[in-house]
Amino acid sequence: MKDRLVSVIGGGGFVGRYVVQALLKAGARVRVAQRDPRGAWFLKPLGGLGQTQFAAVDVTRPESLERALAGSDSVVNLAGVFGSAMQAINADGAGNAARAAAAVDATAFVQLSAIGADPDSPSAYGRSKGEGEAQVRAAFPNATILRPSIVFGREDAFVNRFAAMAAAFPFVPVLKGLTRIQPVWVADVAQAVTRALADPEHFGGQTIEIGGPDALTFTQFHRWLLGAIGRDKPVVELPDFVGAGIATLGFLPGAPISWDQWLMLQQDNVATGEGLAAFGITPTPLGAVAPGWLVQYRKHGRFADARHA
Protein backbone atom coordinates (compact mmCIF):
# COMPACT_ATOMS: atom_id res chain seq x y z
CA MET A 1 0.00 0.00 0.00
CA LYS A 2 2.96 2.32 0.41
CA ASP A 3 2.56 5.58 -1.54
CA ARG A 4 -0.60 4.38 -3.32
CA LEU A 5 -3.38 6.96 -3.45
CA VAL A 6 -6.57 5.61 -1.91
CA SER A 7 -9.75 7.68 -2.04
CA VAL A 8 -12.15 6.94 0.82
CA ILE A 9 -15.70 8.11 0.18
CA GLY A 10 -17.20 8.85 3.58
CA GLY A 11 -13.80 8.82 5.25
CA GLY A 12 -14.82 11.17 8.04
CA GLY A 13 -17.64 8.95 9.29
CA PHE A 14 -17.67 6.34 12.04
CA VAL A 15 -16.17 3.49 9.98
CA GLY A 16 -14.27 5.88 7.73
CA ARG A 17 -12.00 7.32 10.41
CA TYR A 18 -10.77 3.82 11.25
CA VAL A 19 -10.29 2.91 7.58
CA VAL A 20 -8.30 6.11 7.03
CA GLN A 21 -6.14 5.41 10.08
CA ALA A 22 -5.42 1.84 8.93
CA LEU A 23 -4.50 3.01 5.42
CA LEU A 24 -2.21 5.75 6.72
CA LYS A 25 -0.48 3.25 8.98
CA ALA A 26 0.03 1.00 5.95
CA GLY A 27 1.84 3.86 4.18
CA ALA A 28 -0.87 4.81 1.69
CA ARG A 29 -1.70 8.35 0.67
CA VAL A 30 -5.34 8.92 1.54
CA ARG A 31 -7.86 11.27 -0.03
CA VAL A 32 -10.89 11.70 2.20
CA ALA A 33 -13.90 12.45 0.01
CA GLN A 34 -17.24 13.54 1.44
CA ARG A 35 -19.88 16.23 1.06
CA ASP A 36 -18.21 18.62 3.49
CA PRO A 37 -14.49 17.81 3.78
CA ARG A 38 -14.17 20.19 6.72
CA GLY A 39 -15.96 17.57 8.80
CA ALA A 40 -12.96 15.26 8.32
CA TRP A 41 -10.14 17.70 9.03
CA PHE A 42 -9.66 16.08 12.44
CA LEU A 43 -7.91 13.27 10.52
CA LYS A 44 -5.04 15.52 9.42
CA PRO A 45 -2.75 14.77 12.41
CA LEU A 46 -2.97 11.02 11.78
CA GLY A 47 -0.78 11.17 8.68
CA GLY A 48 2.57 12.61 7.71
CA LEU A 49 3.05 15.83 5.80
CA GLY A 50 1.12 15.59 2.53
CA GLN A 51 -0.12 12.06 3.26
CA THR A 52 -3.76 13.12 3.70
CA GLN A 53 -5.86 14.97 1.13
CA PHE A 54 -9.48 16.14 1.18
CA ALA A 55 -12.08 16.47 -1.56
CA ALA A 56 -15.74 17.41 -1.80
CA VAL A 57 -17.96 14.74 -3.30
CA ASP A 58 -21.62 13.80 -3.57
CA VAL A 59 -22.29 10.20 -4.62
CA THR A 60 -25.58 11.28 -6.16
CA ARG A 61 -23.67 13.54 -8.58
CA PRO A 62 -21.45 11.49 -10.92
CA GLU A 63 -19.53 14.55 -12.14
CA SER A 64 -18.34 15.32 -8.60
CA LEU A 65 -17.16 11.74 -8.15
CA GLU A 66 -14.94 11.63 -11.21
CA ARG A 67 -13.27 14.90 -10.18
CA ALA A 68 -12.75 13.75 -6.60
CA LEU A 69 -11.37 10.33 -7.57
CA ALA A 70 -9.02 11.49 -10.32
CA GLY A 71 -5.59 9.87 -9.98
CA SER A 72 -6.71 7.29 -7.41
CA ASP A 73 -5.06 3.89 -7.39
CA SER A 74 -7.85 2.47 -5.21
CA VAL A 75 -11.29 3.56 -4.02
CA VAL A 76 -13.36 2.68 -0.95
CA ASN A 77 -17.05 3.52 -0.81
CA LEU A 78 -18.43 3.78 2.73
CA ALA A 79 -21.40 6.02 1.95
CA GLY A 80 -24.61 4.61 3.36
CA VAL A 81 -27.78 5.85 5.04
CA PHE A 82 -31.14 4.87 6.51
CA GLY A 83 -34.26 6.75 5.52
CA SER A 84 -35.65 8.38 2.41
CA ALA A 85 -32.28 8.68 0.60
CA MET A 86 -31.45 4.95 0.68
CA GLN A 87 -32.09 4.38 -3.02
CA ALA A 88 -30.15 7.47 -4.05
CA ILE A 89 -27.11 6.75 -1.85
CA ASN A 90 -26.99 3.03 -1.00
CA ALA A 91 -28.00 1.84 -4.46
CA ASP A 92 -27.46 4.44 -7.20
CA GLY A 93 -24.70 6.22 -5.26
CA ALA A 94 -22.73 2.98 -4.94
CA GLY A 95 -23.07 2.43 -8.66
CA ASN A 96 -21.95 6.00 -9.39
CA ALA A 97 -18.88 5.51 -7.20
CA ALA A 98 -17.92 2.25 -8.92
CA ARG A 99 -18.39 3.73 -12.38
CA ALA A 100 -16.26 6.74 -11.47
CA ALA A 101 -13.54 4.46 -10.07
CA ALA A 102 -13.51 2.50 -13.31
CA ALA A 103 -13.40 5.73 -15.33
CA VAL A 104 -10.24 6.92 -13.51
CA ASP A 105 -8.61 3.48 -13.98
CA ALA A 106 -8.47 2.57 -10.29
CA THR A 107 -7.10 -0.95 -9.82
CA ALA A 108 -9.10 -1.84 -6.68
CA PHE A 109 -12.53 -0.96 -5.30
CA VAL A 110 -14.08 -1.92 -1.95
CA GLN A 111 -17.78 -1.48 -1.32
CA LEU A 112 -19.03 -1.60 2.26
CA SER A 113 -22.42 -3.27 2.18
CA ALA A 114 -24.29 -5.17 4.92
CA ILE A 115 -25.38 -8.67 5.84
CA GLY A 116 -28.90 -9.08 4.48
CA ALA A 117 -28.24 -7.09 1.31
CA ASP A 118 -30.61 -8.50 -1.29
CA PRO A 119 -32.56 -6.84 -4.13
CA ASP A 120 -35.53 -8.98 -3.02
CA SER A 121 -35.25 -8.16 0.68
CA PRO A 122 -38.51 -7.29 2.46
CA SER A 123 -36.80 -4.21 3.93
CA ALA A 124 -36.06 -1.14 1.84
CA TYR A 125 -32.59 -0.92 3.41
CA GLY A 126 -31.75 -4.51 2.44
CA ARG A 127 -33.03 -3.90 -1.08
CA SER A 128 -31.04 -0.69 -1.48
CA LYS A 129 -27.84 -2.42 -0.34
CA GLY A 130 -28.51 -5.37 -2.63
CA GLU A 131 -29.16 -3.11 -5.61
CA GLY A 132 -26.01 -1.18 -4.76
CA GLU A 133 -23.97 -4.39 -4.83
CA ALA A 134 -25.43 -5.28 -8.23
CA GLN A 135 -24.55 -1.87 -9.66
CA VAL A 136 -21.03 -2.05 -8.22
CA ARG A 137 -20.46 -5.51 -9.64
CA ALA A 138 -21.70 -4.41 -13.10
CA ALA A 139 -19.48 -1.31 -13.17
CA PHE A 140 -16.39 -2.75 -11.45
CA PRO A 141 -16.44 -6.58 -11.71
CA ASN A 142 -13.26 -6.97 -9.66
CA ALA A 143 -14.64 -5.03 -6.69
CA THR A 144 -14.49 -6.54 -3.22
CA ILE A 145 -17.82 -6.30 -1.42
CA LEU A 146 -17.73 -6.54 2.37
CA ARG A 147 -20.89 -7.31 4.30
CA PRO A 148 -20.38 -6.67 8.04
CA SER A 149 -22.79 -7.51 10.81
CA ILE A 150 -23.45 -4.78 13.40
CA VAL A 151 -20.27 -2.67 13.56
CA PHE A 152 -19.33 -1.48 17.04
CA GLY A 153 -16.77 1.00 18.35
CA ARG A 154 -16.33 3.96 20.67
CA GLU A 155 -18.30 6.31 18.41
CA ASP A 156 -20.99 3.86 17.26
CA ALA A 157 -24.73 4.51 17.29
CA PHE A 158 -25.61 0.95 18.31
CA VAL A 159 -23.89 -0.11 21.54
CA ASN A 160 -23.92 3.47 22.84
CA ARG A 161 -27.62 3.92 22.13
CA PHE A 162 -28.63 0.78 24.00
CA ALA A 163 -26.20 1.48 26.82
CA ALA A 164 -27.77 4.91 27.32
CA MET A 165 -31.24 3.35 27.34
CA ALA A 166 -30.15 0.67 29.81
CA ALA A 167 -28.74 3.35 32.10
CA ALA A 168 -31.88 5.50 31.96
CA PHE A 169 -34.78 3.03 31.97
CA PRO A 170 -36.02 1.07 35.02
CA PHE A 171 -36.05 -2.07 32.87
CA VAL A 172 -34.64 -3.03 29.46
CA PRO A 173 -37.28 -3.69 26.76
CA VAL A 174 -36.09 -6.03 24.00
CA LEU A 175 -37.63 -6.50 20.57
CA LYS A 176 -37.11 -9.85 18.79
CA GLY A 177 -35.03 -11.19 21.65
CA LEU A 178 -34.13 -14.42 19.82
CA THR A 179 -32.77 -12.69 16.70
CA ARG A 180 -29.00 -13.14 16.55
CA ILE A 181 -26.34 -10.55 15.79
CA GLN A 182 -22.56 -10.90 15.44
CA PRO A 183 -21.03 -7.55 16.46
CA VAL A 184 -17.77 -6.82 14.66
CA TRP A 185 -15.20 -4.31 15.88
CA VAL A 186 -14.77 -1.31 13.60
CA ALA A 187 -10.95 -1.60 13.64
CA ASP A 188 -11.23 -5.18 12.35
CA VAL A 189 -13.48 -3.96 9.53
CA ALA A 190 -10.87 -1.31 8.69
CA GLN A 191 -8.14 -3.95 8.53
CA ALA A 192 -10.28 -6.07 6.20
CA VAL A 193 -10.75 -3.07 3.88
CA THR A 194 -7.01 -2.37 3.88
CA ARG A 195 -6.05 -5.96 3.14
CA ALA A 196 -8.63 -6.24 0.37
CA LEU A 197 -7.15 -3.15 -1.30
CA ALA A 198 -3.61 -4.45 -0.86
CA ASP A 199 -4.35 -7.69 -2.73
CA PRO A 200 -7.09 -7.12 -5.35
CA GLU A 201 -5.91 -10.11 -7.36
CA HIS A 202 -6.91 -12.39 -4.49
CA PHE A 203 -9.89 -10.56 -2.96
CA GLY A 204 -11.22 -8.90 -6.12
CA GLY A 205 -14.59 -10.18 -7.30
CA GLN A 206 -15.49 -11.62 -3.90
CA THR A 207 -18.39 -10.86 -1.58
CA ILE A 208 -17.34 -11.56 2.00
CA GLU A 209 -19.52 -11.44 5.11
CA ILE A 210 -17.72 -10.50 8.30
CA GLY A 211 -18.66 -10.67 11.96
CA GLY A 212 -17.11 -10.85 15.39
CA PRO A 213 -16.27 -14.03 17.32
CA ASP A 214 -19.61 -14.21 19.14
CA ALA A 215 -23.13 -14.60 17.76
CA LEU A 216 -25.54 -13.31 20.42
CA THR A 217 -29.30 -13.08 20.60
CA PHE A 218 -30.57 -9.60 21.33
CA THR A 219 -31.53 -10.74 24.81
CA GLN A 220 -28.01 -12.09 25.42
CA PHE A 221 -26.55 -8.83 24.11
CA HIS A 222 -28.64 -6.72 26.48
CA ARG A 223 -27.77 -8.90 29.46
CA TRP A 224 -24.08 -8.56 28.60
CA LEU A 225 -24.47 -4.81 28.23
CA LEU A 226 -26.10 -4.47 31.63
CA GLY A 227 -23.19 -6.32 33.19
CA ALA A 228 -20.68 -4.14 31.34
CA ILE A 229 -22.20 -0.94 32.72
CA GLY A 230 -22.79 -2.38 36.18
CA ARG A 231 -26.57 -2.15 36.14
CA ASP A 232 -28.89 -4.74 37.69
CA LYS A 233 -32.22 -4.35 35.88
CA PRO A 234 -34.81 -6.76 34.47
CA VAL A 235 -34.67 -7.57 30.76
CA VAL A 236 -38.18 -7.78 29.30
CA GLU A 237 -38.73 -9.44 25.92
CA LEU A 238 -41.64 -7.65 24.26
CA PRO A 239 -44.11 -9.75 22.27
CA ASP A 240 -44.13 -9.33 18.50
CA PHE A 241 -47.49 -7.54 18.41
CA VAL A 242 -46.04 -4.84 20.69
CA GLY A 243 -42.90 -4.55 18.56
CA ALA A 244 -44.93 -4.29 15.37
CA GLY A 245 -47.13 -1.64 16.98
CA ILE A 246 -44.12 0.43 18.00
CA ALA A 247 -42.63 0.07 14.51
CA THR A 248 -45.79 1.41 12.87
CA LEU A 249 -45.10 4.69 14.66
CA GLY A 250 -41.65 4.87 13.07
CA PHE A 251 -42.66 7.86 10.97
CA LEU A 252 -42.89 10.00 14.12
CA PRO A 253 -39.87 12.06 15.26
CA GLY A 254 -37.95 10.27 18.00
CA ALA A 255 -39.60 6.89 17.36
CA PRO A 256 -37.36 4.07 18.73
CA ILE A 257 -37.63 1.91 15.61
CA SER A 258 -38.93 2.25 12.06
CA TRP A 259 -41.05 -0.29 10.21
CA ASP A 260 -38.11 -1.01 7.92
CA GLN A 261 -35.87 -1.74 10.91
CA TRP A 262 -38.59 -4.01 12.31
CA LEU A 263 -38.54 -5.98 9.06
CA MET A 264 -34.75 -6.29 9.32
CA LEU A 265 -35.09 -7.74 12.82
CA GLN A 266 -37.02 -10.70 11.45
CA GLN A 267 -33.76 -12.31 10.27
CA ASP A 268 -30.47 -13.12 11.99
CA ASN A 269 -27.59 -10.78 11.25
CA VAL A 270 -24.85 -13.41 11.31
CA ALA A 271 -21.98 -13.92 8.85
CA THR A 272 -21.54 -17.04 6.75
CA GLY A 273 -18.31 -18.27 5.17
CA GLU A 274 -14.74 -17.59 6.28
CA GLY A 275 -15.40 -14.10 7.55
CA LEU A 276 -12.41 -12.17 8.87
CA ALA A 277 -10.28 -15.32 8.73
CA ALA A 278 -10.17 -14.84 4.95
CA PHE A 279 -8.02 -11.76 5.66
CA GLY A 280 -5.93 -13.42 8.34
CA ILE A 281 -7.69 -11.35 11.02
CA THR A 282 -8.63 -12.77 14.43
CA PRO A 283 -11.99 -11.18 15.36
CA THR A 284 -11.98 -8.99 18.47
CA PRO A 285 -14.64 -9.83 21.09
CA LEU A 286 -17.06 -7.12 22.16
CA GLY A 287 -16.00 -7.65 25.76
CA ALA A 288 -12.33 -7.05 24.98
CA VAL A 289 -12.70 -3.40 23.97
CA ALA A 290 -16.20 -2.03 24.68
CA PRO A 291 -15.84 -1.75 28.49
CA GLY A 292 -13.15 0.88 27.89
CA TRP A 293 -15.75 3.44 26.80
CA LEU A 294 -18.88 2.00 28.41
CA VAL A 295 -17.69 3.31 31.80
CA GLN A 296 -19.49 6.55 30.97
CA TYR A 297 -22.80 4.72 31.46
CA ARG A 298 -21.98 3.50 34.96
CA LYS A 299 -23.81 5.29 37.74
CA HIS A 300 -20.56 6.80 39.02
CA GLY A 301 -18.59 6.74 35.76
CA ARG A 302 -15.10 5.36 35.53
CA PHE A 303 -14.68 5.34 39.30
CA ALA A 304 -17.57 2.96 39.87
CA ASP A 305 -17.12 -0.55 41.21
CA ALA A 306 -18.77 -2.92 38.72
CA ARG A 307 -20.53 -4.62 41.65
CA HIS A 308 -22.07 -1.42 42.97
CA ALA A 309 -22.48 0.84 39.95
DALIN-V199813 format. One record per residue. N is the residue number from 1. RES is the residue in one letter. PHI is phi in radians with two decimals (999 if undefined). PSI is psi as a letter, one per 40 degrees, with the letter a starting at -180 (NA if undefined). Layout:
BEGIN
n->N res->RES phi->PHI psi->PSI
n->N res->RES phi->PHI psi->PSI
END
This chain:
BEGIN
n->1 res->M phi->999 psi->e
n->2 res->K phi->-1.01 psi->h
n->3 res->D phi->1.22 psi->e
n->4 res->R phi->-1.31 psi->i
n->5 res->L phi->-1.60 psi->h
n->6 res->V phi->-1.98 psi->h
n->7 res->S phi->-1.65 psi->h
n->8 res->V phi->-1.99 psi->h
n->9 res->I phi->-1.34 psi->h
n->10 res->G phi->1.49 psi->f
n->11 res->G phi->-1.19 psi->e
n->12 res->G phi->-1.62 psi->e
n->13 res->G phi->-1.45 psi->a
n->14 res->F phi->-0.99 psi->d
n->15 res->V phi->-1.25 psi->d
n->16 res->G phi->-1.01 psi->d
n->17 res->R phi->-1.09 psi->d
n->18 res->Y phi->-1.34 psi->d
n->19 res->V phi->-1.10 psi->d
n->20 res->V phi->-1.04 psi->d
n->21 res->Q phi->-1.07 psi->d
n->22 res->A phi->-1.14 psi->d
n->23 res->L phi->-1.18 psi->d
n->24 res->L phi->-1.09 psi->d
n->25 res->K phi->-1.12 psi->d
n->26 res->A phi->-1.39 psi->e
n->27 res->G phi->1.66 psi->e
n->28 res->A phi->-1.33 psi->i
n->29 res->R phi->-1.54 psi->h
n->30 res->V phi->-2.13 psi->h
n->31 res->R phi->-1.91 psi->h
n->32 res->V phi->-1.53 psi->h
n->33 res->A phi->-2.05 psi->h
n->34 res->Q phi->-2.78 psi->i
n->35 res->R phi->-0.99 psi->d
n->36 res->D phi->-2.12 psi->g
n->37 res->P phi->-1.02 psi->d
n->38 res->R phi->-1.07 psi->d
n->39 res->G phi->-1.25 psi->e
n->40 res->A phi->-2.00 psi->e
n->41 res->W phi->-1.11 psi->e
n->42 res->F phi->-1.13 psi->e
n->43 res->L phi->-1.43 psi->e
n->44 res->K phi->-0.91 psi->d
n->45 res->P phi->-1.18 psi->e
n->46 res->L phi->-1.31 psi->d
n->47 res->G phi->-1.98 psi->i
n->48 res->G phi->-1.35 psi->i
n->49 res->L phi->-1.03 psi->h
n->50 res->G phi->1.38 psi->e
n->51 res->Q phi->-1.39 psi->d
n->52 res->T phi->-2.05 psi->h
n->53 res->Q phi->-2.11 psi->i
n->54 res->F phi->-2.40 psi->i
n->55 res->A phi->-2.56 psi->i
n->56 res->A phi->-1.51 psi->h
n->57 res->V phi->-2.64 psi->i
n->58 res->D phi->-2.34 psi->h
n->59 res->V phi->-1.16 psi->e
n->60 res->T phi->-1.50 psi->e
n->61 res->R phi->-2.12 psi->g
n->62 res->P phi->-0.94 psi->d
n->63 res->E phi->-1.15 psi->d
n->64 res->S phi->-1.26 psi->d
n->65 res->L phi->-1.17 psi->d
n->66 res->E phi->-1.13 psi->d
n->67 res->R phi->-1.16 psi->d
n->68 res->A phi->-1.22 psi->d
n->69 res->L phi->-1.65 psi->e
n->70 res->A phi->-0.94 psi->h
n->71 res->G phi->1.47 psi->e
n->72 res->S phi->-1.29 psi->h
n->73 res->D phi->-1.41 psi->d
n->74 res->S phi->-2.49 psi->i
n->75 res->V phi->-2.39 psi->h
n->76 res->V phi->-2.11 psi->h
n->77 res->N phi->-1.93 psi->h
n->78 res->L phi->-1.91 psi->e
n->79 res->A phi->-1.15 psi->h
n->80 res->G phi->-2.94 psi->i
n->81 res->V phi->-2.53 psi->i
n->82 res->F phi->-1.82 psi->i
n->83 res->G phi->1.85 psi->a
n->84 res->S phi->-1.20 psi->e
n->85 res->A phi->-1.66 psi->e
n->86 res->M phi->-1.05 psi->d
n->87 res->Q phi->-1.13 psi->d
n->88 res->A phi->-1.18 psi->d
n->89 res->I phi->-1.77 psi->d
n->90 res->N phi->-1.21 psi->d
n->91 res->A phi->-1.73 psi->c
n->92 res->D phi->-1.17 psi->d
n->93 res->G phi->-1.11 psi->d
n->94 res->A phi->-1.11 psi->d
n->95 res->G phi->-1.13 psi->d
n->96 res->N phi->-1.05 psi->d
n->97 res->A phi->-1.12 psi->d
n->98 res->A phi->-1.17 psi->d
n->99 res->R phi->-1.15 psi->d
n->100 res->A phi->-1.17 psi->d
n->101 res->A phi->-1.09 psi->d
n->102 res->A phi->-1.15 psi->d
n->103 res->A phi->-1.16 psi->d
n->104 res->V phi->-1.65 psi->e
n->105 res->D phi->1.12 psi->f
n->106 res->A phi->-1.12 psi->i
n->107 res->T phi->-1.67 psi->e
n->108 res->A phi->-2.56 psi->i
n->109 res->F phi->-2.51 psi->h
n->110 res->V phi->-2.07 psi->h
n->111 res->Q phi->-1.93 psi->h
n->112 res->L phi->-1.56 psi->h
n->113 res->S phi->-1.92 psi->b
n->114 res->A phi->-2.82 psi->i
n->115 res->I phi->-1.03 psi->h
n->116 res->G phi->1.70 psi->e
n->117 res->A phi->-1.09 psi->h
n->118 res->D phi->-2.91 psi->h
n->119 res->P phi->-1.01 psi->e
n->120 res->D phi->-1.82 psi->e
n->121 res->S phi->-1.08 psi->i
n->122 res->P phi->-1.20 psi->d
n->123 res->S phi->-1.65 psi->i
n->124 res->A phi->-1.11 psi->d
n->125 res->Y phi->-1.11 psi->d
n->126 res->G phi->-1.05 psi->d
n->127 res->R phi->-1.13 psi->d
n->128 res->S phi->-1.12 psi->d
n->129 res->K phi->-1.20 psi->d
n->130 res->G phi->-1.13 psi->d
n->131 res->E phi->-1.17 psi->d
n->132 res->G phi->-1.09 psi->d
n->133 res->E phi->-1.03 psi->d
n->134 res->A phi->-1.11 psi->d
n->135 res->Q phi->-1.17 psi->d
n->136 res->V phi->-1.09 psi->d
n->137 res->R phi->-1.12 psi->d
n->138 res->A phi->-1.23 psi->d
n->139 res->A phi->-1.49 psi->d
n->140 res->F phi->-2.44 psi->g
n->141 res->P phi->-0.96 psi->d
n->142 res->N phi->-1.58 psi->e
n->143 res->A phi->-1.13 psi->i
n->144 res->T phi->-1.78 psi->h
n->145 res->I phi->-1.87 psi->h
n->146 res->L phi->-1.86 psi->h
n->147 res->R phi->-2.03 psi->g
n->148 res->P phi->-1.43 psi->i
n->149 res->S phi->-1.33 psi->a
n->150 res->I phi->-1.06 psi->h
n->151 res->V phi->-1.63 psi->h
n->152 res->F phi->-2.07 psi->i
n->153 res->G phi->3.08 psi->i
n->154 res->R phi->-0.93 psi->d
n->155 res->E phi->-1.75 psi->e
n->156 res->D phi->-1.20 psi->i
n->157 res->A phi->-1.86 psi->e
n->158 res->F phi->-1.88 psi->c
n->159 res->V phi->-1.03 psi->d
n->160 res->N phi->-1.11 psi->d
n->161 res->R phi->-1.11 psi->d
n->162 res->F phi->-1.27 psi->d
n->163 res->A phi->-1.15 psi->d
n->164 res->A phi->-1.12 psi->d
n->165 res->M phi->-1.13 psi->d
n->166 res->A phi->-1.10 psi->d
n->167 res->A phi->-1.28 psi->d
n->168 res->A phi->-1.62 psi->d
n->169 res->F phi->-1.51 psi->i
n->170 res->P phi->-1.29 psi->d
n->171 res->F phi->-2.54 psi->i
n->172 res->V phi->-1.89 psi->h
n->173 res->P phi->-1.39 psi->h
n->174 res->V phi->-2.20 psi->h
n->175 res->L phi->-1.66 psi->h
n->176 res->K phi->0.85 psi->f
n->177 res->G phi->-1.07 psi->d
n->178 res->L phi->-1.61 psi->e
n->179 res->T phi->-1.18 psi->h
n->180 res->R phi->-1.75 psi->i
n->181 res->I phi->-2.22 psi->i
n->182 res->Q phi->-2.35 psi->g
n->183 res->P phi->-0.95 psi->h
n->184 res->V phi->-2.10 psi->h
n->185 res->W phi->-1.22 psi->h
n->186 res->V phi->-1.04 psi->d
n->187 res->A phi->-1.19 psi->d
n->188 res->D phi->-1.22 psi->d
n->189 res->V phi->-1.08 psi->d
n->190 res->A phi->-1.08 psi->d
n->191 res->Q phi->-1.14 psi->d
n->192 res->A phi->-1.09 psi->d
n->193 res->V phi->-1.04 psi->d
n->194 res->T phi->-1.09 psi->d
n->195 res->R phi->-1.25 psi->d
n->196 res->A phi->-1.14 psi->d
n->197 res->L phi->-1.19 psi->d
n->198 res->A phi->-1.23 psi->d
n->199 res->D phi->-2.41 psi->g
n->200 res->P phi->-1.15 psi->d
n->201 res->E phi->-1.15 psi->d
n->202 res->H phi->-1.54 psi->d
n->203 res->F phi->-1.62 psi->e
n->204 res->G phi->-1.07 psi->i
n->205 res->G phi->1.47 psi->e
n->206 res->Q phi->-1.70 psi->i
n->207 res->T phi->-2.04 psi->h
n->208 res->I phi->-2.16 psi->h
n->209 res->E phi->-1.56 psi->h
n->210 res->I phi->-2.33 psi->i
n->211 res->G phi->-2.58 psi->i
n->212 res->G phi->-1.40 psi->a
n->213 res->P phi->-1.37 psi->e
n->214 res->D phi->-2.17 psi->h
n->215 res->A phi->-1.73 psi->h
n->216 res->L phi->-2.06 psi->i
n->217 res->T phi->-1.26 psi->i
n->218 res->F phi->-1.07 psi->d
n->219 res->T phi->-1.12 psi->d
n->220 res->Q phi->-1.05 psi->d
n->221 res->F phi->-1.05 psi->d
n->222 res->H phi->-1.17 psi->d
n->223 res->R phi->-1.15 psi->d
n->224 res->W phi->-1.08 psi->d
n->225 res->L phi->-1.10 psi->d
n->226 res->L phi->-1.05 psi->d
n->227 res->G phi->-1.12 psi->d
n->228 res->A phi->-1.18 psi->d
n->229 res->I phi->-1.82 psi->e
n->230 res->G phi->1.16 psi->f
n->231 res->R phi->-2.01 psi->h
n->232 res->D phi->-1.92 psi->g
n->233 res->K phi->-2.38 psi->i
n->234 res->P phi->-1.23 psi->i
n->235 res->V phi->-1.82 psi->h
n->236 res->V phi->-2.00 psi->h
n->237 res->E phi->-1.39 psi->h
n->238 res->L phi->-1.41 psi->h
n->239 res->P phi->-1.15 psi->i
n->240 res->D phi->-1.03 psi->d
n->241 res->F phi->-1.16 psi->d
n->242 res->V phi->-1.25 psi->d
n->243 res->G phi->-1.06 psi->d
n->244 res->A phi->-1.13 psi->d
n->245 res->G phi->-1.12 psi->d
n->246 res->I phi->-1.10 psi->d
n->247 res->A phi->-1.15 psi->d
n->248 res->T phi->-1.18 psi->e
n->249 res->L phi->-1.62 psi->e
n->250 res->G phi->-1.06 psi->e
n->251 res->F phi->-1.35 psi->e
n->252 res->L phi->-1.44 psi->i
n->253 res->P phi->-1.04 psi->h
n->254 res->G phi->1.43 psi->e
n->255 res->A phi->-1.07 psi->h
n->256 res->P phi->-1.23 psi->d
n->257 res->I phi->-2.71 psi->i
n->258 res->S phi->-1.64 psi->i
n->259 res->W phi->-1.10 psi->d
n->260 res->D phi->-1.13 psi->d
n->261 res->Q phi->-1.16 psi->d
n->262 res->W phi->-1.08 psi->d
n->263 res->L phi->-1.10 psi->d
n->264 res->M phi->-1.15 psi->d
n->265 res->L phi->-1.26 psi->e
n->266 res->Q phi->-1.30 psi->e
n->267 res->Q phi->-2.19 psi->i
n->268 res->D phi->-1.08 psi->i
n->269 res->N phi->-1.98 psi->g
n->270 res->V phi->-2.20 psi->h
n->271 res->A phi->-1.31 psi->i
n->272 res->T phi->-2.03 psi->i
n->273 res->G phi->1.54 psi->a
n->274 res->E phi->-1.18 psi->d
n->275 res->G phi->1.18 psi->a
n->276 res->L phi->-1.12 psi->d
n->277 res->A phi->-1.06 psi->d
n->278 res->A phi->-1.07 psi->d
n->279 res->F phi->-1.76 psi->e
n->280 res->G phi->1.27 psi->f
n->281 res->I phi->-1.87 psi->h
n->282 res->T phi->-1.52 psi->h
n->283 res->P phi->-1.06 psi->i
n->284 res->T phi->-1.61 psi->h
n->285 res->P phi->-1.17 psi->i
n->286 res->L phi->-0.96 psi->d
n->287 res->G phi->-1.22 psi->e
n->288 res->A phi->-1.43 psi->d
n->289 res->V phi->-2.22 psi->d
n->290 res->A phi->-1.08 psi->d
n->291 res->P phi->-1.00 psi->d
n->292 res->G phi->-1.09 psi->d
n->293 res->W phi->-1.95 psi->e
n->294 res->L phi->-1.28 psi->e
n->295 res->V phi->-1.00 psi->d
n->296 res->Q phi->-1.14 psi->e
n->297 res->Y phi->-1.69 psi->e
n->298 res->R phi->-1.27 psi->i
n->299 res->K phi->-1.03 psi->d
n->300 res->H phi->-2.05 psi->f
n->301 res->G phi->1.11 psi->a
n->302 res->R phi->-1.23 psi->e
n->303 res->F phi->-1.64 psi->e
n->304 res->A phi->-1.37 psi->i
n->305 res->D phi->-1.43 psi->h
n->306 res->A phi->-0.95 psi->d
n->307 res->R phi->-1.41 psi->e
n->308 res->H phi->-2.23 psi->e
n->309 res->A phi->-1.23 psi->NA
END
